[in-house]
Structure formats: C-alpha cells, structure tokens
Amino acid sequence: MKTDVLLFTLLATSYEQHVGKRLVPEPLSGQAAADWLYYSAPFCVLAHNAENDPVFMYANQAAQQRFGYSWEEITQLPSRLSAGPQDREERQRFIDQVKRDGYSSGYSGVRVMKSGQCFLIQNATLWQLHDAEGRYQGQAVLIPQSKDL
C-alpha cells in the first residue's frame, strides 16, 4: 500500500485538480511516480480517510521521519492526534475550511511527534481527495517546510 498506484493517483489527480500543479516532477508517472513520492520526495505528504474520526491512510517516508512513526503506526493513527490537545481546535478549523473551499495553501501550525516533541509546519497545502466518480475519499497535506520548537 505504501506505493500503491491507485492511492498515488488519487493523491496526484486531486492535487492537480485543486492546486493546478503536479505533485511529482515530470516525466514520472505510474509506479515510478508513486515510488518517488513515497521514497524520495523532499517534502512530507500525508492523507487521512473520510471516516468521522479520520485515520491516516498514507504518509511518505519524509512524513514518517518527521512525525516519528513507522508506516504501521501512522496508518493506524487518528489524524487529529498529529496535533497536541491545545492545537486540535485550530487544526479542525483549517480542515473545515478545506472541506468548504476544496484546498488551502500557506498554512502554518504546530504539530506533535510520537515522542511528544512539537514542531511547526510551514506553508502547508491541504486538499480534498475525490475519486474518479467524484466521491469524497478524505484529505491530503503537503508540508514543504517544518522546524523544531
């Protein structure tokens, strides 16, 4: 599932539709693009599902390293726990804004690692995930920058 082409296609197609840019560099496509995003991307990408209490369904290696979780751990983690208790209300406001608008960029906010250490994400883009039939599948975020607090 880490480099699943169908999940990658959902992420990349939705990103391009909302943001108007490619998620991976040209000329990569298919399995090569999915592999690049998971193993080599110099930025974090995470996605959560469409459940009432969404759980992460994707986190590339950059995201796993930043948040301090393995694939097995992060794909069982409710996404709300990526923020500390004091930051969850603000995080939810951002998520609700994206549900209304389709995507948002330029977001900064405090997140928490598995260890409990906090860090600041900067200039993040969050977008809605819709499959080929237009069904809502969750949300994804691209985090190009972060710094320890």
Salt bridges, closest charged atoms under 4 A:
GLU26 OE2 - ARG22 NE 3.64
ASP53 OD1 - ARG80 NE 2.92
GLU73 OE2 - LYS114 NZ 2.52
GLU89 OE2 - ARG93 NH1 3.25
ASP131 OD2 - ARG135 NE 2.91
GLU133 OE1 - ARG135 NH2 3.03
ASP148 OD1 - ARG66 NH1 2.92
